Amino acid sequence: MMALILFISFLILIFLGVPVAFSLGLSSLIYLIFADIPLAIIPQKMFTGLNSFVLLCIPGFILAGNLMNAGGITDRIIAFANSILGRIRGGLGLANVGASMGFAGISGTALADTASIGGILIPAMKKEGYGAGFSAAVTASSSVVGPIIPPSLPMIIVGTLASLSIGDLFLAGAVPGILIGLGLMIPTYLISVKRNYPKGEKKSLKEVWKSFTGAFWALLMTLIILYGILGGYFTPTEASIVAVIYALIVGIFICKELPIRKIPAIMVQTMSSTASIMLLVGFANLFGWILVSERIPQMVADLILGISTNSVIVILLIILLVLFVGTFMETIAGLVILFPVLLPVASTIGMDPIQFGVTMVLAMVIGLVTPPVGVCLFVASQIGRVSMGKVTLELIPFIGVMLIVLLLVAFVPQITLFLPSLFN
């Protein structure tokens, strides 16, 4: 009965348009009042959820991404991708996907990818004759690689929740992220050929090299982060600070496009983003504690395993549940609530926690491009000045590709576990 009050109040708040963080907090408050539990438990559980050294890397990676973006790195990544792919039919769309893969190595979030790359390439694609809906769909779908290719904020959250190696999770996401990027290029190319979208001029080797040198510093940051963490030179939190220092050096002294006067505004923007994430994590930890108190994880495990103990069926049921939740809940909130609940189920059927973590993240981020609460879908449609309905129709083949990769990740362990096992 008490658990029912928790879920009903949470769903009502969500459908009323209350932000997810406050919906978690208010529904937890309602539960505590009805259960006659002292409200002092609220700050205690919020502090417990935030009292993690690893979480300190979140503001670091957000700040590094903002600095790199403000330093003109986005333009350089786009130029490099376009120099290689632009000469192919639909080349600007392919460059959009390629740029997202490169930008993923410095942002760690899908929304930043959509806003930064979409702000440049969606108008450019429309100007070249691409459909507005198609341009927005390519941008929104390719931004999903942001939370998969390292560094990744959702992977950090998953690692914190289950005490998993952040370095292993970063490595485990590399191959799926690349598979999604390459897979999205297939419908982009086929649709471009079918609709006779334009192709750009072939670039000379000198022009390709020049664009590569411009994007080199952005691409190098991912390698420094991974090598530093895996080599034991610094922790993920220390890696985020190294990334900030690196971004400052590149932006101010190498690219020379990061004015020092912009840094305070970037810091404020980073603090705002970090505060919203931390508030969400704090309230979600309180919500999660209530779920555990009500034995919801055990009930969910019993329910799923009661339907079938076949590992294939269980994994498919988990994927369907996460995909459904991802359509209306923000990625990090969904992970904080669902991952601790579903991890015991995955462990029961012998699924590796690292593989399961990547599967969960990938399933949740697909919700970023599906209605009704797909934030990347919304931002891309706003930039492209096209209806969400039209973009959603254009997204169907791209979502199909992502679902195929999701199933491969869920059922082929070596896709995620090969690199971590190689480095370990």
N, C-alpha and C positions, 0 to 999 in steps of 0.2 A: 504493500500500500504506500509506504513512504517513498519507495523507489519510483512509483508511478507519479507521485506528486513532483518529484525531481524532474522526470522526463517531460511531463505535460507542461510544467512551467517553462522549461527550457525551450521546447518546441514553440509554445505560444510567443515567447519573447523573440525567437528567431524570425517567425513569420510576421511579427509586428515591425520588423526592421531594426531591432536593437542590435548593436554590434556584438559579435560572437563573444568577445571577452566579457562584456557586461552581462550578456545572457548567461554565461557560465557562472559568474559571480552572483547574480540576483537569484537564479534558480537554486544555487547552493545555499544562499541565505534563507530562502523560503523553506527549504528542506530542514535546515538547522533549527529554525523557529518551530516548525511543526513537530520535529523530533525531540524538542526540548534539550538541545545540545548547546553548551555555552558558546557564545559567539567569539570568544577568545581563540577558538580553534582556527578562525579565518586567517589572522596574521601568522599564526604558527605554521599552518600548512602552506601558505603562500611563500613564507620565508624558506621553508624546507625545499620547495620546488625551485627556488631561485638560488639557493645556497650551493652553487656548483661552479667550480673554477673554469670548467669547460665552457659554460655559458658566456663567460667574459669575451670569448672570441667572436660572438655575434656582432657587438658594436664595432669591433676591429675590422671584420670583413665587410660590413656595410660601409664603414668610412672609407676603406681602401677602394671599394667599388665606386663610391661617389667621387672620390678624388680622381680616379682614373678616367671616369666618364667626363668630369669637368675639364680634365687635361687634354681633351681632344682625341682620346684613344678610340672612342666609338667610330669616329670618321675614318681612322686609319684601318681598323678591322674591316669595315665595310669596303674600303678601297682595295684592300688585299683580297678579300673574297671575290669582289667584282672583277679584279684583274685576272683571276684564274677561271671563274665560271661565267663571266659576263658574255663571252663569245658564243655560248651555247644557246639554243632556242629556249626562251624563258630564263635567260641568264640572270636577270635582276632578281627574279624569284629565288633561283638557286643561291645567288649571293646573299639573299636575305637569310636563308637557312644556314649557310656557311658562317655568316657574321654572327648569328645567334650562338653557334657552337663556339666561336672564338670568344664572344662576350661572356658566355657562361663561365669561363675560367676566371673572370674577375668580379662578377656580380653575385652569383650564388642564389639569385632570385629570378623568377619568371617575369614578375611585374616590371622590374627595372629593365629587363631585356625588351619587353613589349614597348614600353614608353620610349626608351632611348633609340633603339633601332627602328621601331615603327614610326617614330617622329620624323625620321630621315627618309626611310625607304618606302613607306606607304605613299606619300605624296609623289615621290620619284617614280614609283611603279605606275601610278595613275597617269602621270604626265606622259609616260612612255607608251601608254595604251592598254595597260593591264586593267582588268575589271576591279572596281573598288572592293567588292566582296572577296574576290580571290586574293587581292593584296593584303587585306586585313586577315584573312584566314591563314595565309602563309606565315605572316608575322606572329599571330597568336599561337599557332601550333608549334612553330619552331622555338618559341620562347620557353616551352616546357623543358627543353634540355638544360635550362639555367639551374634548376634545383637538382639535376642529376649529375652533370659533369662537375667535378670538384673545382673550387670549394663550394659547399652546399649547406645552406642554413637548415633545411629540413633534416639532412643527414646528421648534423650536429645535435639537433633535438632528439632524434632517434638514438644516437649514441649515448646521450645523457640519460635518457629514460631507462635504458637497459644495460648501462655500463659497458657498452661495446666500444671497440677501438675506432676513434674518429678516422684515423689514417686508413684502416681497413675498409671502412664505409666509403671514404672518398675514392679509394682504388676500385671498390666494387661497383661504383656508379659510373666509372669511366667508359667501360665497354657498352653498357646499355645506353648511355647518353650518345655515344658515337653511332650506335645502331639506329637510334631514333632519328638523329640528324640525317644520316645517309638514307634511311627509309623514307623520310619526308621529301627528299629530293626526287623520289620516283614519281609520286602523283604530281608534284610541281612541274616536272619535265613533261610528263604525258599530257597533262591538261594544257600546258603551254603550247605543245605541238598541235593538239587538237584544235585549239582556239587561234592558232597562228600568232601567238604573242611574239614580240620582237626579240632579236638577239643583238648584242653589242658588238663592237669592233674587237678583233683579236689584238691583244696587247703584246708588245715585244718583250723579250726576256729582260731587257733593261728596265722596262716599266714594271714588270712583275717583281723584279728584285727590289726596285725602289719602294713599291707598296709593301713588300715583305719587311723591309728594314723599318718601315713606319709602324707596322703592327707587331714587330718582334718583341718589343718591350712589354706589351700586354700579354702575349703568349708565354713569355718567359716567367711571368709572375706565378702562373699555375705550376710550372716545373719547380720553382724555388719552394713554394709551399709544400708540395708533395715530397720533394727530396728532403726538405728540412724535417718534416714530421716523420717520414719513414726511416730516415737516416739517424733519427734520435738526436738531432741537433737542437730541436726545440719542440715544445708541446703545441697543440692546435691553438691555444690562446696566445702563446708567444709568436706563432706563425702569423696570426692576424696582425700583431703589432709590426712584425717585419714587413708584412704586406702594406701597411699604412706608410711606413718609412720609405719603402720602395716606391709607392705611388707618389709620394711627395717629391722624391728625387727625380723620377721620370717626368712628372708633370711640370715641375719648376725649372729644372736644369737641363733635361734632355729634350723633351718636346717643346718646352718653353711656352705652353699654352694654359698654364694654371696660375692665374694672378693670385698673389698672396692675399689680396683684399677679399677674394671669394671664399677663403678657407673658413672664416667664422660662420658664414651662412651655411656652408657644407656641414660644419660641425653641428649646427642647430638642426639641420635636416636629419642628420644621423641620429642625434639624440631623440628626436621625435619618433623615428622609425624603431629605434631600439626600445624606447619606453612602451610603445604599443605591443611589441613582441613580448617583452618581459611581463607586462600586465596580463597578457593572454596566457603565458606559461604559468604564472602564479595562480590565477583563477582556475586554470585547467587542472593544476595539481590538487587544489581543494576539491574540485569536481571529481577527480580521479580517486581521491581518498574516500569520498562518499560511495563511489561505485564499489570499491573494494570492501568497504564496511557492509554494504548490502549484498556482497558476494555476487555481484553482477558478472565479473569475469568467469567465475565458475559456472554460473547459469548459462552464459553464452557458449562456453566450451561444451557443456553437457547438451545444449540444444543442437549445436552444429554436429557434434560427434554422435548425437542421437539420430540424426538424419542419415548419416553414413560415416563409417570409419575408413572408407577408401580415401587414400591421400589425394587422389585427383579430384574427387568430388568435394572434399573439404577445402582444398585450395581454391577451387572455382567458387564455392560459397563465400569464402573470405573475400575474394576479389570482387564479387558482385556486391557484397555489403560495403566494402570500402569505396567502390566506384559510386554507389548510390549516395553515401555520406558526402563524398567529394563534390557532388553536384550542388550542395547547399551549404557546405561548411568550409571555412578557410583551412588551408593545408596544415599549418602548424597546430591549430586547435584540434583538428581531426586526428592528427598523429598522437598528440598528447593524450587524448581520450581513448582512442582505439588501440594503439600499439600495445600498451600494457595488458589490455583485455584479450587481444588476439594472439599475442606471442605464446602464451601457454598452449593454445590450440595448435599453432604451427610446430611447437616443440614436440607435442604429443605424436605428430605424424612424421617426426624426424627431419623437419625443415631447418636448415642452418639459420641462426639468428641474423647473420649478416645478409644472407640471401633474402630472408623475410623482410628485413629493414628496407632494402632497396625496392622490393616488390611493393611494400606499403607506400613508400614515398612516390614511386611511379604511378600507382593507382590513384593516390590522392591528387597529384598534380594534373592528371588528366581532367579533373574537375575544374581546373582553372580555365578551360576552354569549352566547358559545357554549360548551357543554361540550367537553372535560372540565375546562379550566382557566380558565373565564370568571370572573374575580374579581368583576366587577360583578354577574353572575348569582348568584354565591355570597353576596355581601353582601346583595343584595336579598331572596333567599330566606330568609336568616337573620333579617333584620328582619321579614319578613312571616310568619315561622314556617310556611313551606310548603316542600314538597320541591322540589329543583332540577328534577326530572323534570316536575312540574306547571308550574313557571314556564317551562321550556323549550318545552312545548307551547303555552303562551300567547304565547310570543315569536315564533312562526313568522310571523304577518303583519307584525310589526314588523321582523324581519330581512329579510323580503321588500322592504319599503320601503327599507331601508338598501342592499340590493343594487342596487335600481333606481337610487338616487342614485349609488352607486359606478360603475355602468356609464355614467351620464350624465357624471360627472366624467372618466372615462377616455376617452370617445369624443367629448365636446363641449368642446374646449379653452377656449372663451370663458367657460364657467362659472367656471373658475379664473383665467383670464388677463385677464378684462375689467377688474376693479378695479385690479390692478397696472399694467396698461398705461395706464389712465385717470390714475392718480396719477403715473406716471413721465413 
